[in-house]
Each structure stands twice: as structure tokens, then as C-alpha cells.
Amino acid sequence: MDWGTVTTEDLIDALREVDWSSPPRPLNEFFSKFTVPRSSNKWNSRLKCNLYYYRTNYFLMILFILGLGFLRRPLTIVAATSTALTIAFLNDSFAGTFSEKATRTVRQFSPHLAAKMRPPLTPVLRGRPSSKRAIYICGRPRWAFVFAFSAVSFILWFASCGLFTLLWAIALGVLATILHASFRTPNLKARLNTFREEFRAVWRNYSEL
């Protein structure tokens, strides 16, 4: 896969659709080898490849930096957790997994309520879905959960007076992510992994036809 031809929009779509439940890469691999890119094209390709391959590591690193910044303000930790869930709900795989686990848990106590949490059926015309598959969480549209958690996050951030700390922590986390992704030399394992993910995406689109 030539990461130099991948646009920013394609990378964002891939990060939104890919499965984020995979464990992070080992630390000895994450901090293995660093080199300076030889050209701007090499840097652009390396940055996108590492952002995709080490996505879980970067997410946990940003959460760790946020946690360090909010040790003295417990309420901001709750706000940061709510914000992280808001962002995570934008990922199709996480939203589906969260909905399934929540429905399975509720079914143990109230099967009738769990039946209402099932997503509505998508109409099918001529063997294909009539429209793009919408994402539902616990029987409700995803945007409703994103809006609700965004509102709760804003209220918690405002109540804790931790917005300034949040901005500094996010800026530091994003800077650390960009620096690592720019200088971490992509290994063969990362390239093979992207090829495998690309094949899975093609196969998934083919099976839906």
C-alpha cells in the first residue's frame, strides 16, 4: 500500500471504520528505531502509516498525558472519560461492540428492555441495502449518543474549570504523536499489517454486494 497516495480524508475514514479493540503494540517495538525522513514525500507516507499502525498506542499515550494533567482535579478525569467516549462512538467498530455488550448485559435483567435496544432493520431492495447502513447504539441513532456525551462533557469541563489544562494536555499529546509518527521508521510488520487490513476492507465490500 502506497501511503503517499492516501489522502487525509481516506486516512480519517480508515481510522473511523477500523477495529480499535486490538491491543497496543509492544513498547520495545513502539520505541524501536527512529530516523529522519529523507524527503517530504517520505515524511508524509511515514506519518500516515504510523498513525494507522500505532493508532491504539497514540490514543493511550494521549489519555496518559491527560491523566497526568488532571491528577489534582478528579472531576476533570470524569470529563476526559466522557470526551473519550464521545470520540470513540464515532468509530463504527467501537459503537457496534459497545451496543452489543450493553444489550447483552441488559438482557440478563430485562429481556423486554433489551429487545427495544436492538437496531431497526435496514430495508433491502434487489438484494442490496436501500441506503447506507446507519449506525445505532442501544437502538438509538449514533448521533444521539454523540450529542448527549458531548453535552455532558462540556458541562463537566465548565464545572471543573479545566479547559485550559485540557488544551495544554491535548496540544502536548498531539505534538508527541506527530513527533513519534514522523521519526519512527515503519517496519516490515507495519507494512504487512496495512496490506492485510486493506484486503479485509476489499473482501468486506465484496461480500456486501
C-alpha positions in Angstrom: 0.0 0.0 0.0 1.4 3.4 -1.1 0.7 5.7 1.8 1.9 8.6 -0.3 -1.3 8.4 -2.4 -3.6 8.2 0.6 -5.4 11.5 1.3 -6.2 12.8 4.7 -9.9 12.1 4.2 -9.1 8.5 3.3 -7.0 8.1 6.5 -9.8 9.6 8.7 -12.3 7.2 7.1 -10.0 4.3 7.7 -9.5 5.2 11.3 -13.2 5.6 11.8 -14.0 2.2 10.3 -11.1 0.1 11.6 -11.3 -2.1 14.7 -9.8 -0.2 17.7 -10.2 -3.2 20.1 -6.8 -4.6 19.1 -4.2 -4.4 21.8 -1.4 -1.7 21.6 1.9 -2.6 20.0 4.7 -3.6 22.5 6.8 -0.8 23.9 10.0 -2.3 22.6 8.5 -2.1 19.1 6.9 1.3 19.7 10.3 2.8 20.7 12.5 0.7 18.5 14.1 2.6 15.7 14.0 6.3 14.8 15.4 8.0 11.7 14.9 11.3 10.0 12.8 11.1 6.8 14.8 11.8 3.7 12.2 13.9 1.9 8.8 15.5 2.4 7.1 12.6 0.5 8.8 10.0 2.7 7.7 12.0 5.8 4.1 12.2 4.5 4.0 8.5 3.8 5.6 7.6 7.1 3.3 9.8 9.2 0.1 8.2 7.7 1.5 4.7 8.0 2.5 5.1 11.7 -0.8 6.9 12.6 -2.7 4.0 11.3 -0.5 1.2 12.6 0.1 2.6 16.1 -3.3 4.2 16.5 -4.0 2.4 19.8 -0.7 3.4 21.2 -1.2 7.0 20.4 -4.7 7.0 21.8 -3.4 5.5 25.1 -0.5 8.0 25.2 -2.8 11.0 24.9 -5.1 9.5 27.6 -2.0 9.1 29.8 -0.9 12.7 29.3 -4.4 13.8 30.1 -4.4 11.7 33.2 -1.2 13.3 34.4 -2.6 16.8 33.8 -5.8 16.0 35.8 -4.4 14.3 38.9 -5.3 17.2 41.1 -8.8 17.6 39.6 -10.9 14.4 39.9 -13.9 15.9 38.1 -11.8 16.6 35.0 -10.9 12.9 34.8 -14.7 12.2 34.5 -14.9 14.9 31.9 -12.0 13.4 30.0 -13.5 10.0 30.1 -16.8 11.3 28.7 -14.9 13.1 26.0 -13.0 10.0 25.1 -16.3 8.0 24.8 -17.7 10.7 22.6 -14.8 10.4 20.2 -14.9 6.6 20.4 -18.5 6.5 19.5 -17.5 8.0 16.1 -15.8 4.7 15.3 -18.1 2.2 13.7 -16.5 -0.9 15.3 -16.5 0.6 18.8 -20.1 1.8 18.5 -21.2 -1.7 17.4 -19.3 -3.5 20.1 -20.5 -1.2 22.8 -24.1 -1.6 21.7 -23.8 -5.4 21.6 -22.2 -5.6 25.1 -24.7 -3.2 26.6 -27.7 -5.1 25.1 -26.3 -8.4 26.3 -25.9 -7.1 29.8 -29.4 -5.6 29.9 -30.8 -8.8 28.6 -29.8 -10.6 31.8 -32.0 -8.3 33.9 -34.7 -7.3 31.4 -35.2 -9.2 28.1 -38.1 -6.9 27.2 -35.9 -3.7 27.5 -33.1 -5.5 25.6 -35.5 -6.2 22.7 -36.1 -2.4 22.4 -32.4 -1.8 22.3 -32.0 -3.7 19.0 -31.2 -1.6 15.9 -34.0 -1.3 13.4 -33.9 -3.5 10.3 -32.5 -1.9 7.1 -34.8 -2.2 4.1 -33.3 -4.4 1.3 -34.1 -3.8 -2.4 -32.9 -6.3 -5.0 -30.6 -8.0 -2.6 -28.8 -4.8 -1.5 -29.4 -2.3 1.3 -31.7 0.6 0.1 -29.3 3.1 1.7 -26.0 3.3 3.5 -26.0 1.3 6.7 -26.7 3.6 9.6 -25.0 3.0 13.0 -27.2 2.6 16.0 -26.2 2.4 19.7 -28.7 0.6 22.0 -31.4 1.1 19.5 -30.8 4.8 19.1 -29.0 6.7 16.3 -25.4 7.2 17.0 -25.6 11.0 16.7 -27.9 11.0 19.7 -25.2 9.4 21.9 -22.5 11.6 20.5 -24.6 14.7 21.2 -25.5 13.6 24.7 -22.0 12.7 25.7 -20.7 16.0 24.1 -23.2 18.0 26.2 -22.2 16.2 29.4 -18.5 16.6 28.6 -18.9 20.4 28.1 -20.8 20.8 31.3 -18.2 18.8 33.3 -15.3 20.8 31.7 -17.1 24.0 32.5 -17.8 22.9 36.1 -14.2 21.7 36.7 -12.6 24.8 35.2 -10.1 22.5 33.5 -10.4 23.8 29.9 -7.0 25.5 30.0 -5.4 22.3 31.3 -7.3 20.3 28.7 -6.0 22.4 25.8 -2.4 22.1 27.1 -2.6 18.4 27.6 -4.2 17.8 24.2 -1.6 20.0 22.5 1.2 18.1 24.2 -0.3 14.7 23.3 -0.8 15.7 19.7 2.7 17.1 19.5 4.2 13.8 21.0 2.1 11.8 18.5 3.3 13.8 15.5 6.9 13.6 16.6 6.8 9.9 17.1 4.9 9.2 13.9 7.4 11.4 11.9 10.6 9.8 13.2 9.6 6.2 13.9 10.8 4.1 11.0 8.0 1.9 9.6 9.0 -1.8 9.9 8.0 -4.7 7.6 5.4 -5.8 10.2 3.6 -2.4 9.8 3.6 -2.6 6.0 2.3 -6.2 6.1 -0.4 -5.2 8.6 -1.7 -2.4 6.4 -1.8 -4.8 3.4 -3.9 -7.3 5.5 -6.3 -4.5 6.6 -6.6 -3.4 3.0 -7.5 -6.9 1.9 -10.1 -7.3 4.7 -11.7 -4.0 3.6 -11.9 -5.1 0.0 -13.3 -8.5 1.0 -15.9 -6.9 3.3 -17.1 -4.6 0.5 -17.2 -7.6 -1.9 -19.2 -9.7 0.5 -21.8 -7.0 0.9 -22.6 -6.9 -2.8 
